[in-house]
Amino acid sequence: MKEKAFALFFLALGLFTMPLELFPWAPKGPWGLPTLYLYFFLVWGLVILLAYLLYRKP
């Protein structure tokens, strides 16, 4: 279980420390939001979903 938790931590760390140059501020994504905001909220939701799947009791 600890190995999976460390893997989830390093996955989240890698996803949240992506270079900011990959997401320019000018282009707007869906609903007029900047793509960087969409990326952070989608990654945040993915990490929460993976944590739930990791720690739920069958």
C-alpha positions, -999 to +999 in steps of 0.1 A: +000+000+000+029+024+008+044+018-027+011+028-043+009+059-021+044+070-030+037+064-067+005+085-065+025+113-047+052+113-074+027+112-102+009+142-086+042+160-081+052+155-117+018+166-130+016+198-109+052+209-116+047+209-154+065+238-171+042+268-172+054+276-207+033+248-221+001+266-213+000+302-227-024+326-210-038+342-241-058+313-257-090+306-239-104+271-234-140+260-231-162+284-211-137+312-216-112+299-189-075+299-194-061+265-203-038+265-173-067+267-149-085+239-167-053+218-166-048+223-128-085+215-120-085+184-142-052+171-127-065+178-092-097+159-099-077+130-113-054+128-082-085+128-059-101+101-080-069+079-079-066+085-041-102+074-036-096+042-057-064+035-038-078+038-003-114+026-007-123-006+011-138-033-012 
